[in-house]
Amino acid sequence: MSLFSKTCEYALRAVFYIASKTADGSKVGIKEIARNVNSPEHFLGKILQDLSRKGILDSAKGPNGGFFLHPKSLKRPIADIVSAVDGDNVFTGCALGLAHCSERNPCPLHHEFKKIRNNIAKMLTATTIGQFNKELTLGKILLKEV
């Protein structure tokens, strides 16, 4: 089980891949991205177009086109990707999915889950998009199963 939706998983892996491949100013095509993050190309294309519209990454059309990230985007927190794709539920949601769970009306898991949720939010906010570039380039960490 994953903390994120499948769409968000693909988005995160793709953005990490794009970041690691375009730090030198180049662009990367959808076929290459999909192959290297083990994602269906058509579905990933829609995800990346949406992230481009939301300003998370950039794209250029044409024979030398593709997806890329500006250097300033590498410093953005990965929380921005999660929010753009899955919304803010991972930061505020109830463990049981109850709409009215709160401090005043807690579900049975509220107090313990709140601690976990806050730690996840801190990690997603403190971790930047470009933070893993070196390890990805060196093959020390992976974006797909081998």
Phi, psi and omega in degrees: 000145181245153176290331185251162173293162177300320178301316181291322177301312179298319180298312181299311181299317181295316180295320176299318179296311180301316180301316183289333183266347185241010180299337180271005178098358180280177178237156181231138183275161184297322180299314180295317180298309182302317180297321186273350176242007176057055183232147174297127186302312183297314179297316180296323178302318178295319179298314183290326175297319178296316179295327177293315177300326181273002175081013179283320178222175182238160176218155177225138179271166175107178185299329178254022183276187180145191179261150179200168176236137172289152180307323180293331179292334179296338181269355179290147177286149178292346174302330179296321179292312181301314179297319181295327185263310186256357185079193185262010184300325180296336181267339187228347190289162178275142179298331181262001179078016180282134183288332186249020177291132182200180176300322181281331181229067186283147171281172181300333182260359191309304189293318178289318181293326179301319178297314180296313180301319179293323177293320177296316179300319178298316180297315181293328180280327182275343183265129182264159180301317184272002186300333186259005186306311184297312181296323178294315180298322180278355181076018181282335176229156188237155177247002176205162178288145178251000000 
